[in-house]
Amino acid sequence: MSLNPGPGRKPSRPSSRLPAHRCAAPGCSKTVPGEVLMCYPHWRLVPRALAREVTRSWLAFSKDPFDQDARAAYNRAREQAIAGVAEHLRTRP
Ligand SMILES: [Zn+2]
């Protein structure tokens, strides 16, 4: 991986190497920092246990990006969180 932290930014934590990206919630165009998955209003919609699992698996994965199990666990948790938010938005727009 060769992520450029950009001019003037010293990577102090692994997550600070990640570029900002769009909120993962469907239809949301908010830009969020690289280390978070969704903007706060959408992240709030993720059930707490699942949100914890996303954070836990993300931390494990960011510690060892080459650990395929950690990557799979994070991807699974993330997909579930996104699906949960999508379902929430569909039933309660
Ligand atoms: Zn959002």
PDB file of the backbone (N, CA, C, O) and the ligand in Angstrom, with CONECT records:
HET     ZN  A 101       1
ATOM      1  N   MET A   1       0.849  -1.203   0.000  1.00  0.00           N
ATOM      2  CA  MET A   1       0.000   0.000   0.000  1.00  0.00           C
ATOM      3  C   MET A   1       0.881   1.249   0.000  1.00  0.00           C
ATOM      4  O   MET A   1       1.855   1.315   0.749  1.00  0.00           O
ATOM      5  N   SER A   2       0.555   2.219  -0.817  1.00  0.00           N
ATOM      6  CA  SER A   2       1.321   3.458  -0.824  1.00  0.00           C
ATOM      7  C   SER A   2       0.370   4.638  -0.772  1.00  0.00           C
ATOM      8  O   SER A   2       0.164   5.341  -1.761  1.00  0.00           O
ATOM      9  N   LEU A   3      -0.198   4.837   0.397  1.00  0.00           N
ATOM     10  CA  LEU A   3      -1.110   5.967   0.549  1.00  0.00           C
ATOM     11  C   LEU A   3      -0.312   7.205   0.922  1.00  0.00           C
ATOM     12  O   LEU A   3       0.491   7.187   1.854  1.00  0.00           O
ATOM     13  N   ASN A   4      -0.538   8.249   0.201  1.00  0.00           N
ATOM     14  CA  ASN A   4       0.180   9.494   0.443  1.00  0.00           C
ATOM     15  C   ASN A   4      -0.540  10.318   1.503  1.00  0.00           C
ATOM     16  O   ASN A   4      -1.703  10.677   1.320  1.00  0.00           O
ATOM     17  N   PRO A   5       0.136  10.621   2.607  1.00  0.00           N
ATOM     18  CA  PRO A   5      -0.536  11.403   3.648  1.00  0.00           C
ATOM     19  C   PRO A   5      -0.761  12.851   3.241  1.00  0.00           C
ATOM     20  O   PRO A   5      -1.514  13.561   3.907  1.00  0.00           O
ATOM     21  N   GLY A   6      -0.129  13.308   2.163  1.00  0.00           N
ATOM     22  CA  GLY A   6      -0.336  14.673   1.709  1.00  0.00           C
ATOM     23  C   GLY A   6       0.660  15.623   2.343  1.00  0.00           C
ATOM     24  O   GLY A   6       1.296  15.304   3.348  1.00  0.00           O
ATOM     25  N   PRO A   7       0.786  16.797   1.741  1.00  0.00           N
ATOM     26  CA  PRO A   7       1.802  17.735   2.233  1.00  0.00           C
ATOM     27  C   PRO A   7       1.479  18.219   3.653  1.00  0.00           C
ATOM     28  O   PRO A   7       0.333  18.529   3.977  1.00  0.00           O
ATOM     29  N   GLY A   8       2.500  18.271   4.471  1.00  0.00           N
ATOM     30  CA  GLY A   8       2.343  18.857   5.806  1.00  0.00           C
ATOM     31  C   GLY A   8       1.646  17.974   6.804  1.00  0.00           C
ATOM     32  O   GLY A   8       1.390  18.410   7.927  1.00  0.00           O
ATOM     33  N   ARG A   9       1.325  16.737   6.439  1.00  0.00           N
ATOM     34  CA  ARG A   9       0.635  15.872   7.405  1.00  0.00           C
ATOM     35  C   ARG A   9       1.542  14.720   7.799  1.00  0.00           C
ATOM     36  O   ARG A   9       1.893  13.878   6.974  1.00  0.00           O
ATOM     37  N   LYS A  10       1.908  14.695   9.048  1.00  0.00           N
ATOM     38  CA  LYS A  10       2.735  13.594   9.526  1.00  0.00           C
ATOM     39  C   LYS A  10       1.823  12.478  10.008  1.00  0.00           C
ATOM     40  O   LYS A  10       0.962  12.706  10.858  1.00  0.00           O
ATOM     41  N   PRO A  11       1.998  11.282   9.478  1.00  0.00           N
ATOM     42  CA  PRO A  11       1.155  10.185   9.965  1.00  0.00           C
ATOM     43  C   PRO A  11       1.566   9.763  11.375  1.00  0.00           C
ATOM     44  O   PRO A  11       2.594   9.112  11.559  1.00  0.00           O
ATOM     45  N   SER A  12       0.777  10.130  12.346  1.00  0.00           N
ATOM     46  CA  SER A  12       1.094   9.773  13.723  1.00  0.00           C
ATOM     47  C   SER A  12       0.390   8.481  14.109  1.00  0.00           C
ATOM     48  O   SER A  12       0.888   7.723  14.942  1.00  0.00           O
ATOM     49  N   ARG A  13      -0.755   8.230  13.512  1.00  0.00           N
ATOM     50  CA  ARG A  13      -1.493   6.992  13.751  1.00  0.00           C
ATOM     51  C   ARG A  13      -1.680   6.315  12.402  1.00  0.00           C
ATOM     52  O   ARG A  13      -1.656   6.984  11.369  1.00  0.00           O
ATOM     53  N   PRO A  14      -1.867   4.994  12.395  1.00  0.00           N
ATOM     54  CA  PRO A  14      -2.083   4.303  11.119  1.00  0.00           C
ATOM     55  C   PRO A  14      -3.252   4.907  10.347  1.00  0.00           C
ATOM     56  O   PRO A  14      -3.190   5.044   9.125  1.00  0.00           O
ATOM     57  N   SER A  15      -4.306   5.264  11.054  1.00  0.00           N
ATOM     58  CA  SER A  15      -5.511   5.739  10.396  1.00  0.00           C
ATOM     59  C   SER A  15      -5.308   7.080   9.708  1.00  0.00           C
ATOM     60  O   SER A  15      -6.042   7.406   8.775  1.00  0.00           O
ATOM     61  N   SER A  16      -4.310   7.878  10.155  1.00  0.00           N
ATOM     62  CA  SER A  16      -4.145   9.204   9.575  1.00  0.00           C
ATOM     63  C   SER A  16      -3.598   9.131   8.151  1.00  0.00           C
ATOM     64  O   SER A  16      -3.539  10.144   7.453  1.00  0.00           O
ATOM     65  N   ARG A  17      -3.195   7.927   7.718  1.00  0.00           N
ATOM     66  CA  ARG A  17      -2.740   7.796   6.334  1.00  0.00           C
ATOM     67  C   ARG A  17      -3.909   7.697   5.371  1.00  0.00           C
ATOM     68  O   ARG A  17      -3.742   7.825   4.158  1.00  0.00           O
ATOM     69  N   LEU A  18      -5.095   7.468   5.922  1.00  0.00           N
ATOM     70  CA  LEU A  18      -6.248   7.263   5.057  1.00  0.00           C
ATOM     71  C   LEU A  18      -6.814   8.593   4.575  1.00  0.00           C
ATOM     72  O   LEU A  18      -6.987   9.530   5.354  1.00  0.00           O
ATOM     73  N   PRO A  19      -7.098   8.657   3.276  1.00  0.00           N
ATOM     74  CA  PRO A  19      -7.685   9.884   2.745  1.00  0.00           C
ATOM     75  C   PRO A  19      -9.149  10.008   3.167  1.00  0.00           C
ATOM     76  O   PRO A  19      -9.813   9.007   3.435  1.00  0.00           O
ATOM     77  N   ALA A  20      -9.640  11.237   3.223  1.00  0.00           N
ATOM     78  CA  ALA A  20     -11.059  11.432   3.495  1.00  0.00           C
ATOM     79  C   ALA A  20     -11.861  10.778   2.371  1.00  0.00           C
ATOM     80  O   ALA A  20     -11.385  10.664   1.241  1.00  0.00           O
ATOM     81  N   HIS A  21     -13.071  10.353   2.691  1.00  0.00           N
ATOM     82  CA  HIS A  21     -13.886   9.668   1.694  1.00  0.00           C
ATOM     83  C   HIS A  21     -15.352  10.005   1.945  1.00  0.00           C
ATOM     84  O   HIS A  21     -15.680  10.680   2.921  1.00  0.00           O
ATOM     85  N   ARG A  22     -16.216   9.543   1.078  1.00  0.00           N
ATOM     86  CA  ARG A  22     -17.643   9.798   1.254  1.00  0.00           C
ATOM     87  C   ARG A  22     -18.228   8.871   2.296  1.00  0.00           C
ATOM     88  O   ARG A  22     -17.798   7.726   2.436  1.00  0.00           O
ATOM     89  N   CYS A  23     -19.212   9.370   3.029  1.00  0.00           N
ATOM     90  CA  CYS A  23     -19.962   8.565   3.985  1.00  0.00           C
ATOM     91  C   CYS A  23     -20.464   7.308   3.275  1.00  0.00           C
ATOM     92  O   CYS A  23     -20.909   7.366   2.129  1.00  0.00           O
ATOM     93  N   ALA A  24     -20.387   6.154   3.982  1.00  0.00           N
ATOM     94  CA  ALA A  24     -20.739   4.881   3.359  1.00  0.00           C
ATOM     95  C   ALA A  24     -22.249   4.672   3.238  1.00  0.00           C
ATOM     96  O   ALA A  24     -22.691   3.753   2.548  1.00  0.00           O
ATOM     97  N   ALA A  25     -23.040   5.512   3.897  1.00  0.00           N
ATOM     98  CA  ALA A  25     -24.494   5.346   3.822  1.00  0.00           C
ATOM     99  C   ALA A  25     -24.973   5.653   2.409  1.00  0.00           C
ATOM    100  O   ALA A  25     -24.502   6.604   1.785  1.00  0.00           O
ATOM    101  N   PRO A  26     -25.917   4.846   1.898  1.00  0.00           N
ATOM    102  CA  PRO A  26     -26.403   5.059   0.528  1.00  0.00           C
ATOM    103  C   PRO A  26     -27.017   6.457   0.379  1.00  0.00           C
ATOM    104  O   PRO A  26     -27.828   6.884   1.201  1.00  0.00           O
ATOM    105  N   GLY A  27     -26.621   7.147  -0.666  1.00  0.00           N
ATOM    106  CA  GLY A  27     -27.209   8.447  -0.963  1.00  0.00           C
ATOM    107  C   GLY A  27     -26.642   9.608  -0.176  1.00  0.00           C
ATOM    108  O   GLY A  27     -27.065  10.748  -0.368  1.00  0.00           O
ATOM    109  N   CYS A  28     -25.696   9.343   0.703  1.00  0.00           N
ATOM    110  CA  CYS A  28     -25.123  10.424   1.499  1.00  0.00           C
ATOM    111  C   CYS A  28     -23.853  10.927   0.833  1.00  0.00           C
ATOM    112  O   CYS A  28     -22.989  10.137   0.454  1.00  0.00           O
ATOM    113  N   SER A  29     -23.739  12.241   0.691  1.00  0.00           N
ATOM    114  CA  SER A  29     -22.572  12.784  -0.015  1.00  0.00           C
ATOM    115  C   SER A  29     -21.629  13.519   0.935  1.00  0.00           C
ATOM    116  O   SER A  29     -20.737  14.245   0.499  1.00  0.00           O
ATOM    117  N   LYS A  30     -21.834  13.325   2.220  1.00  0.00           N
ATOM    118  CA  LYS A  30     -20.928  13.965   3.184  1.00  0.00           C
ATOM    119  C   LYS A  30     -19.536  13.364   3.091  1.00  0.00           C
ATOM    120  O   LYS A  30     -19.383  12.162   2.876  1.00  0.00           O
ATOM    121  N   THR A  31     -18.526  14.203   3.253  1.00  0.00           N
ATOM    122  CA  THR A  31     -17.139  13.718   3.297  1.00  0.00           C
ATOM    123  C   THR A  31     -16.757  13.498   4.749  1.00  0.00           C
ATOM    124  O   THR A  31     -16.984  14.352   5.607  1.00  0.00           O
ATOM    125  N   VAL A  32     -16.174  12.337   5.007  1.00  0.00           N
ATOM    126  CA  VAL A  32     -15.788  11.997   6.377  1.00  0.00           C
ATOM    127  C   VAL A  32     -14.304  11.637   6.411  1.00  0.00           C
ATOM    128  O   VAL A  32     -13.746  11.230   5.392  1.00  0.00           O
ATOM    129  N   PRO A  33     -13.656  11.782   7.578  1.00  0.00           N
ATOM    130  CA  PRO A  33     -12.240  11.416   7.688  1.00  0.00           C
ATOM    131  C   PRO A  33     -12.030   9.942   7.386  1.00  0.00           C
ATOM    132  O   PRO A  33     -12.941   9.133   7.559  1.00  0.00           O
ATOM    133  N   GLY A  34     -10.822   9.589   6.932  1.00  0.00           N
ATOM    134  CA  GLY A  34     -10.529   8.226   6.522  1.00  0.00           C
ATOM    135  C   GLY A  34     -10.769   7.178   7.587  1.00  0.00           C
ATOM    136  O   GLY A  34     -11.088   6.032   7.272  1.00  0.00           O
ATOM    137  N   GLU A  35     -10.617   7.562   8.853  1.00  0.00           N
ATOM    138  CA  GLU A  35     -10.711   6.538   9.905  1.00  0.00           C
ATOM    139  C   GLU A  35     -12.137   6.251  10.353  1.00  0.00           C
ATOM    140  O   GLU A  35     -12.353   5.386  11.201  1.00  0.00           O
ATOM    141  N   VAL A  36     -13.116   6.963   9.798  1.00  0.00           N
ATOM    142  CA  VAL A  36     -14.493   6.630  10.147  1.00  0.00           C
ATOM    143  C   VAL A  36     -15.241   6.151   8.913  1.00  0.00           C
ATOM    144  O   VAL A  36     -14.868   6.471   7.784  1.00  0.00           O
ATOM    145  N   LEU A  37     -16.298   5.382   9.137  1.00  0.00           N
ATOM    146  CA  LEU A  37     -17.031   4.757   8.044  1.00  0.00           C
ATOM    147  C   LEU A  37     -18.132   5.672   7.504  1.00  0.00           C
ATOM    148  O   LEU A  37     -18.354   5.769   6.298  1.00  0.00           O
ATOM    149  N   MET A  38     -18.816   6.342   8.446  1.00  0.00           N
ATOM    150  CA  MET A  38     -19.979   7.147   8.065  1.00  0.00           C
ATOM    151  C   MET A  38     -19.968   8.469   8.815  1.00  0.00           C
ATOM    152  O   MET A  38     -19.253   8.634   9.803  1.00  0.00           O
ATOM    153  N   CYS A  39     -20.777   9.415   8.327  1.00  0.00           N
ATOM    154  CA  CYS A  39     -20.958  10.658   9.062  1.00  0.00           C
ATOM    155  C   CYS A  39     -21.741  10.327  10.343  1.00  0.00           C
ATOM    156  O   CYS A  39     -22.403   9.292  10.426  1.00  0.00           O
ATOM    157  N   TYR A  40     -21.656  11.203  11.317  1.00  0.00           N
ATOM    158  CA  TYR A  40     -22.239  10.883  12.618  1.00  0.00           C
ATOM    159  C   TYR A  40     -23.744  10.570  12.558  1.00  0.00           C
ATOM    160  O   TYR A  40     -24.176   9.589  13.164  1.00  0.00           O
ATOM    161  N   PRO A  41     -24.551  11.366  11.852  1.00  0.00           N
ATOM    162  CA  PRO A  41     -25.999  11.059  11.811  1.00  0.00           C
ATOM    163  C   PRO A  41     -26.299   9.655  11.292  1.00  0.00           C
ATOM    164  O   PRO A  41     -27.255   9.022  11.738  1.00  0.00           O
ATOM    165  N   HIS A  42     -25.494   9.167  10.358  1.00  0.00           N
ATOM    166  CA  HIS A  42     -25.722   7.815   9.850  1.00  0.00           C
ATOM    167  C   HIS A  42     -25.128   6.760  10.774  1.00  0.00           C
ATOM    168  O   HIS A  42     -25.727   5.708  10.996  1.00  0.00           O
ATOM    169  N   TRP A  43     -23.948   7.050  11.309  1.00  0.00           N
ATOM    170  CA  TRP A  43     -23.305   6.097  12.222  1.00  0.00           C
ATOM    171  C   TRP A  43     -24.197   5.818  13.424  1.00  0.00           C
ATOM    172  O   TRP A  43     -24.219   4.700  13.938  1.00  0.00           O
ATOM    173  N   ARG A  44     -24.939   6.844  13.878  1.00  0.00           N
ATOM    174  CA  ARG A  44     -25.872   6.713  15.001  1.00  0.00           C
ATOM    175  C   ARG A  44     -26.949   5.668  14.729  1.00  0.00           C
ATOM    176  O   ARG A  44     -27.500   5.083  15.662  1.00  0.00           O
ATOM    177  N   LEU A  45     -27.254   5.431  13.441  1.00  0.00           N
ATOM    178  CA  LEU A  45     -28.319   4.486  13.079  1.00  0.00           C
ATOM    179  C   LEU A  45     -27.845   3.034  13.151  1.00  0.00           C
ATOM    180  O   LEU A  45     -28.658   2.110  13.132  1.00  0.00           O
ATOM    181  N   VAL A  46     -26.535   2.838  13.233  1.00  0.00           N
ATOM    182  CA  VAL A  46     -25.996   1.478  13.303  1.00  0.00           C
ATOM    183  C   VAL A  46     -26.212   0.953  14.732  1.00  0.00           C
ATOM    184  O   VAL A  46     -25.859   1.630  15.697  1.00  0.00           O
ATOM    185  N   PRO A  47     -26.790  -0.248  14.869  1.00  0.00           N
ATOM    186  CA  PRO A  47     -26.981  -0.818  16.209  1.00  0.00           C
ATOM    187  C   PRO A  47     -25.667  -0.842  16.975  1.00  0.00           C
ATOM    188  O   PRO A  47     -24.605  -1.082  16.400  1.00  0.00           O
ATOM    189  N   ARG A  48     -25.748  -0.590  18.284  1.00  0.00           N
ATOM    190  CA  ARG A  48     -24.523  -0.384  19.041  1.00  0.00           C
ATOM    191  C   ARG A  48     -23.566  -1.574  19.002  1.00  0.00           C
ATOM    192  O   ARG A  48     -22.352  -1.399  18.896  1.00  0.00           O
ATOM    193  N   ALA A  49     -24.118  -2.780  19.088  1.00  0.00           N
ATOM    194  CA  ALA A  49     -23.255  -3.973  19.080  1.00  0.00           C
ATOM    195  C   ALA A  49     -22.504  -4.072  17.757  1.00  0.00           C
ATOM    196  O   ALA A  49     -21.324  -4.418  17.723  1.00  0.00           O
ATOM    197  N   LEU A  50     -23.205  -3.763  16.673  1.00  0.00           N
ATOM    198  CA  LEU A  50     -22.587  -3.837  15.353  1.00  0.00           C
ATOM    199  C   LEU A  50     -21.555  -2.717  15.192  1.00  0.00           C
ATOM    200  O   LEU A  50     -20.484  -2.931  14.625  1.00  0.00           O
ATOM    201  N   ALA A  51     -21.882  -1.531  15.690  1.00  0.00           N
ATOM    202  CA  ALA A  51     -20.939  -0.412  15.623  1.00  0.00           C
ATOM    203  C   ALA A  51     -19.651  -0.757  16.363  1.00  0.00           C
ATOM    204  O   ALA A  51     -18.548  -0.437  15.917  1.00  0.00           O
ATOM    205  N   ARG A  52     -19.825  -1.429  17.525  1.00  0.00           N
ATOM    206  CA  ARG A  52     -18.648  -1.845  18.280  1.00  0.00           C
ATOM    207  C   ARG A  52     -17.815  -2.843  17.493  1.00  0.00           C
ATOM    208  O   ARG A  52     -16.585  -2.789  17.499  1.00  0.00           O
ATOM    209  N   GLU A  53     -18.509  -3.764  16.809  1.00  0.00           N
ATOM    210  CA  GLU A  53     -17.813  -4.789  16.027  1.00  0.00           C
ATOM    211  C   GLU A  53     -17.064  -4.148  14.850  1.00  0.00           C
ATOM    212  O   GLU A  53     -15.948  -4.554  14.526  1.00  0.00           O
ATOM    213  N   VAL A  54     -17.678  -3.154  14.217  1.00  0.00           N
ATOM    214  CA  VAL A  54     -16.996  -2.454  13.121  1.00  0.00           C
ATOM    215  C   VAL A  54     -15.721  -1.807  13.649  1.00  0.00           C
ATOM    216  O   VAL A  54     -14.659  -1.921  13.036  1.00  0.00           O
ATOM    217  N   THR A  55     -15.830  -1.129  14.789  1.00  0.00           N
ATOM    218  CA  THR A  55     -14.669  -0.452  15.372  1.00  0.00           C
ATOM    219  C   THR A  55     -13.596  -1.460  15.780  1.00  0.00           C
ATOM    220  O   THR A  55     -12.412  -1.259  15.511  1.00  0.00           O
ATOM    221  N   ARG A  56     -14.023  -2.559  16.437  1.00  0.00           N
ATOM    222  CA  ARG A  56     -13.089  -3.561  16.910  1.00  0.00           C
ATOM    223  C   ARG A  56     -12.341  -4.201  15.727  1.00  0.00           C
ATOM    224  O   ARG A  56     -11.116  -4.320  15.738  1.00  0.00           O
ATOM    225  N   SER A  57     -13.110  -4.605  14.711  1.00  0.00           N
ATOM    226  CA  SER A  57     -12.477  -5.287  13.589  1.00  0.00           C
ATOM    227  C   SER A  57     -11.625  -4.305  12.779  1.00  0.00           C
ATOM    228  O   SER A  57     -10.605  -4.681  12.202  1.00  0.00           O
ATOM    229  N   TRP A  58     -12.061  -3.039  12.746  1.00  0.00           N
ATOM    230  CA  TRP A  58     -11.279  -2.026  12.050  1.00  0.00           C
ATOM    231  C   TRP A  58      -9.914  -1.839  12.730  1.00  0.00           C
ATOM    232  O   TRP A  58      -8.884  -1.751  12.061  1.00  0.00           O
ATOM    233  N   LEU A  59      -9.923  -1.779  14.064  1.00  0.00           N
ATOM    234  CA  LEU A  59      -8.671  -1.598  14.794  1.00  0.00           C
ATOM    235  C   LEU A  59      -7.751  -2.789  14.568  1.00  0.00           C
ATOM    236  O   LEU A  59      -6.547  -2.616  14.377  1.00  0.00           O
ATOM    237  N   ALA A  60      -8.311  -4.002  14.588  1.00  0.00           N
ATOM    238  CA  ALA A  60      -7.510  -5.201  14.354  1.00  0.00           C
ATOM    239  C   ALA A  60      -6.920  -5.166  12.945  1.00  0.00           C
ATOM    240  O   ALA A  60      -5.747  -5.478  12.740  1.00  0.00           O
ATOM    241  N   PHE A  61      -7.744  -4.785  11.989  1.00  0.00           N
ATOM    242  CA  PHE A  61      -7.317  -4.739  10.593  1.00  0.00           C
ATOM    243  C   PHE A  61      -6.260  -3.651  10.376  1.00  0.00           C
ATOM    244  O   PHE A  61      -5.288  -3.874   9.654  1.00  0.00           O
ATOM    245  N   SER A  62      -6.441  -2.472  10.996  1.00  0.00           N
ATOM    246  CA  SER A  62      -5.477  -1.387  10.770  1.00  0.00           C
ATOM    247  C   SER A  62      -4.136  -1.695  11.440  1.00  0.00           C
ATOM    248  O   SER A  62      -3.094  -1.196  11.013  1.00  0.00           O
ATOM    249  N   LYS A  63      -4.168  -2.521  12.491  1.00  0.00           N
ATOM    250  CA  LYS A  63      -2.920  -2.932  13.118  1.00  0.00           C
ATOM    251  C   LYS A  63      -2.140  -3.864  12.200  1.00  0.00           C
ATOM    252  O   LYS A  63      -0.910  -3.824  12.156  1.00  0.00           O
ATOM    253  N   ASP A  64      -2.868  -4.706  11.466  1.00  0.00           N
ATOM    254  CA  ASP A  64      -2.219  -5.662  10.587  1.00  0.00           C
ATOM    255  C   ASP A  64      -2.995  -5.766   9.273  1.00  0.00           C
ATOM    256  O   ASP A  64      -3.818  -6.665   9.100  1.00  0.00           O
ATOM    257  N   PRO A  65      -2.726  -4.838   8.350  1.00  0.00           N
ATOM    258  CA  PRO A  65      -3.501  -4.781   7.096  1.00  0.00           C
ATOM    259  C   PRO A  65      -3.321  -6.019   6.221  1.00  0.00           C
ATOM    260  O   PRO A  65      -4.064  -6.210   5.259  1.00  0.00           O
ATOM    261  N   PHE A  66      -2.340  -6.862   6.547  1.00  0.00           N
ATOM    262  CA  PHE A  66      -2.125  -8.051   5.716  1.00  0.00           C
ATOM    263  C   PHE A  66      -2.771  -9.289   6.309  1.00  0.00           C
ATOM    264  O   PHE A  66      -2.658 -10.383   5.756  1.00  0.00           O
ATOM    265  N   ASP A  67      -3.445  -9.115   7.433  1.00  0.00           N
ATOM    266  CA  ASP A  67      -4.159 -10.223   8.054  1.00  0.00           C
ATOM    267  C   ASP A  67      -5.498 -10.408   7.337  1.00  0.00           C
ATOM    268  O   ASP A  67      -6.418  -9.603   7.479  1.00  0.00           O
ATOM    269  N   GLN A  68      -5.576 -11.505   6.554  1.00  0.00           N
ATOM    270  CA  GLN A  68      -6.774 -11.710   5.729  1.00  0.00           C
ATOM    271  C   GLN A  68      -8.025 -11.947   6.574  1.00  0.00           C
ATOM    272  O   GLN A  68      -9.122 -11.558   6.174  1.00  0.00           O
ATOM    273  N   ASP A  69      -7.872 -12.581   7.738  1.00  0.00           N
ATOM    274  CA  ASP A  69      -9.018 -12.819   8.609  1.00  0.00           C
ATOM    275  C   ASP A  69      -9.540 -11.503   9.160  1.00  0.00           C
ATOM    276  O   ASP A  69     -10.748 -11.274   9.204  1.00  0.00           O
ATOM    277  N   ALA A  70      -8.614 -10.632   9.582  1.00  0.00           N
ATOM    278  CA  ALA A  70      -9.014  -9.332  10.117  1.00  0.00           C
ATOM    279  C   ALA A  70      -9.715  -8.520   9.037  1.00  0.00           C
ATOM    280  O   ALA A  70     -10.709  -7.842   9.298  1.00  0.00           O
ATOM    281  N   ARG A  71      -9.186  -8.599   7.824  1.00  0.00           N
ATOM    282  CA  ARG A  71      -9.790  -7.880   6.710  1.00  0.00           C
ATOM    283  C   ARG A  71     -11.209  -8.401   6.440  1.00  0.00           C
ATOM    284  O   ARG A  71     -12.141  -7.622   6.241  1.00  0.00           O
ATOM    285  N   ALA A  72     -11.354  -9.722   6.436  1.00  0.00           N
ATOM    286  CA  ALA A  72     -12.659 -10.321   6.174  1.00  0.00           C
ATOM    287  C   ALA A  72     -13.654  -9.943   7.266  1.00  0.00           C
ATOM    288  O   ALA A  72     -14.810  -9.633   6.979  1.00  0.00           O
ATOM    289  N   ALA A  73     -13.197  -9.970   8.533  1.00  0.00           N
ATOM    290  CA  ALA A  73     -14.083  -9.624   9.645  1.00  0.00           C
ATOM    291  C   ALA A  73     -14.530  -8.171   9.537  1.00  0.00           C
ATOM    292  O   ALA A  73     -15.694  -7.850   9.775  1.00  0.00           O
ATOM    293  N   TYR A  74     -13.602  -7.303   9.179  1.00  0.00           N
ATOM    294  CA  TYR A  74     -13.942  -5.886   9.041  1.00  0.00           C
ATOM    295  C   TYR A  74     -14.910  -5.681   7.883  1.00  0.00           C
ATOM    296  O   TYR A  74     -15.896  -4.955   8.014  1.00  0.00           O
ATOM    297  N   ASN A  75     -14.630  -6.320   6.749  1.00  0.00           N
ATOM    298  CA  ASN A  75     -15.514  -6.174   5.588  1.00  0.00           C
ATOM    299  C   ASN A  75     -16.929  -6.633   5.911  1.00  0.00           C
ATOM    300  O   ASN A  75     -17.907  -6.000   5.515  1.00  0.00           O
ATOM    301  N   ARG A  76     -17.024  -7.763   6.648  1.00  0.00           N
ATOM    302  CA  ARG A  76     -18.330  -8.301   6.999  1.00  0.00           C
ATOM    303  C   ARG A  76     -19.084  -7.336   7.901  1.00  0.00           C
ATOM    304  O   ARG A  76     -20.259  -7.051   7.667  1.00  0.00           O
ATOM    305  N   ALA A  77     -18.412  -6.832   8.931  1.00  0.00           N
ATOM    306  CA  ALA A  77     -19.054  -5.905   9.868  1.00  0.00           C
ATOM    307  C   ALA A  77     -19.480  -4.633   9.143  1.00  0.00           C
ATOM    308  O   ALA A  77     -20.562  -4.097   9.382  1.00  0.00           O
ATOM    309  N   ARG A  78     -18.614  -4.165   8.259  1.00  0.00           N
ATOM    310  CA  ARG A  78     -18.906  -2.929   7.531  1.00  0.00           C
ATOM    311  C   ARG A  78     -20.118  -3.114   6.613  1.00  0.00           C
ATOM    312  O   ARG A  78     -20.999  -2.256   6.559  1.00  0.00           O
ATOM    313  N   GLU A  79     -20.155  -4.245   5.890  1.00  0.00           N
ATOM    314  CA  GLU A  79     -21.280  -4.514   5.003  1.00  0.00           C
ATOM    315  C   GLU A  79     -22.590  -4.547   5.792  1.00  0.00           C
ATOM    316  O   GLU A  79     -23.605  -3.998   5.364  1.00  0.00           O
ATOM    317  N   GLN A  80     -22.543  -5.205   6.959  1.00  0.00           N
ATOM    318  CA  GLN A  80     -23.744  -5.299   7.796  1.00  0.00           C
ATOM    319  C   GLN A  80     -24.195  -3.922   8.261  1.00  0.00           C
ATOM    320  O   GLN A  80     -25.387  -3.616   8.266  1.00  0.00           O
ATOM    321  N   ALA A  81     -23.229  -3.094   8.651  1.00  0.00           N
ATOM    322  CA  ALA A  81     -23.558  -1.747   9.121  1.00  0.00           C
ATOM    323  C   ALA A  81     -24.195  -0.935   7.996  1.00  0.00           C
ATOM    324  O   ALA A  81     -25.184  -0.233   8.209  1.00  0.00           O
ATOM    325  N   ILE A  82     -23.616  -1.038   6.794  1.00  0.00           N
ATOM    326  CA  ILE A  82     -24.148  -0.289   5.653  1.00  0.00           C
ATOM    327  C   ILE A  82     -25.540  -0.795   5.290  1.00  0.00           C
ATOM    328  O   ILE A  82     -26.437  -0.005   4.996  1.00  0.00           O
ATOM    329  N   ALA A  83     -25.716  -2.127   5.313  1.00  0.00           N
ATOM    330  CA  ALA A  83     -27.026  -2.709   5.004  1.00  0.00           C
ATOM    331  C   ALA A  83     -28.063  -2.269   6.044  1.00  0.00           C
ATOM    332  O   ALA A  83     -29.213  -1.986   5.707  1.00  0.00           O
ATOM    333  N   GLY A  84     -27.641  -2.217   7.311  1.00  0.00           N
ATOM    334  CA  GLY A  84     -28.548  -1.797   8.372  1.00  0.00           C
ATOM    335  C   GLY A  84     -29.015  -0.360   8.188  1.00  0.00           C
ATOM    336  O   GLY A  84     -30.193  -0.051   8.371  1.00  0.00           O
ATOM    337  N   VAL A  85     -28.087   0.509   7.828  1.00  0.00           N
ATOM    338  CA  VAL A  85     -28.436   1.911   7.606  1.00  0.00           C
ATOM    339  C   VAL A  85     -29.331   2.042   6.375  1.00  0.00           C
ATOM    340  O   VAL A  85     -30.287   2.819   6.376  1.00  0.00           O
ATOM    341  N   ALA A  86     -29.017   1.276   5.321  1.00  0.00           N
ATOM    342  CA  ALA A  86     -29.817   1.315   4.098  1.00  0.00           C
ATOM    343  C   ALA A  86     -31.257   0.902   4.404  1.00  0.00           C
ATOM    344  O   ALA A  86     -32.207   1.517   3.919  1.00  0.00           O
ATOM    345  N   GLU A  87     -31.405  -0.151   5.218  1.00  0.00           N
ATOM    346  CA  GLU A  87     -32.726  -0.630   5.600  1.00  0.00           C
ATOM    347  C   GLU A  87     -33.473   0.435   6.407  1.00  0.00           C
ATOM    348  O   GLU A  87     -34.661   0.672   6.189  1.00  0.00           O
ATOM    349  N   HIS A  88     -32.771   1.062   7.327  1.00  0.00           N
ATOM    350  CA  HIS A  88     -33.371   2.126   8.142  1.00  0.00           C
ATOM    351  C   HIS A  88     -33.863   3.267   7.248  1.00  0.00           C
ATOM    352  O   HIS A  88     -34.967   3.779   7.435  1.00  0.00           O
ATOM    353  N   LEU A  89     -33.031   3.660   6.271  1.00  0.00           N
ATOM    354  CA  LEU A  89     -33.380   4.779   5.393  1.00  0.00           C
ATOM    355  C   LEU A  89     -34.560   4.407   4.496  1.00  0.00           C
ATOM    356  O   LEU A  89     -35.354   5.268   4.119  1.00  0.00           O
ATOM    357  N   ARG A  90     -34.671   3.113   4.155  1.00  0.00           N
ATOM    358  CA  ARG A  90     -35.749   2.662   3.285  1.00  0.00           C
ATOM    359  C   ARG A  90     -37.085   2.675   4.031  1.00  0.00           C
ATOM    360  O   ARG A  90     -38.118   3.046   3.473  1.00  0.00           O
ATOM    361  N   THR A  91     -37.046   2.267   5.291  1.00  0.00           N
ATOM    362  CA  THR A  91     -38.300   2.177   6.040  1.00  0.00           C
ATOM    363  C   THR A  91     -38.685   3.500   6.707  1.00  0.00           C
ATOM    364  O   THR A  91     -39.867   3.808   6.864  1.00  0.00           O
ATOM    365  N   ARG A  92     -37.661   4.283   7.099  1.00  0.00           N
ATOM    366  CA  ARG A  92     -37.933   5.584   7.715  1.00  0.00           C
ATOM    367  C   ARG A  92     -37.091   6.656   7.054  1.00  0.00           C
ATOM    368  O   ARG A  92     -36.052   7.039   7.592  1.00  0.00           O
ATOM    369  N   PRO A  93     -37.518   7.153   5.890  1.00  0.00           N
ATOM    370  CA  PRO A  93     -36.697   8.112   5.152  1.00  0.00           C
ATOM    371  C   PRO A  93     -36.558   9.455   5.910  1.00  0.00           C
ATOM    372  O   PRO A  93     -35.897  10.373   5.424  1.00  0.00           O
TER     373      PRO A  93
HETATM  374 ZN    ZN A 101     -23.942  10.052   5.980  1.00  0.00          ZN2+
END
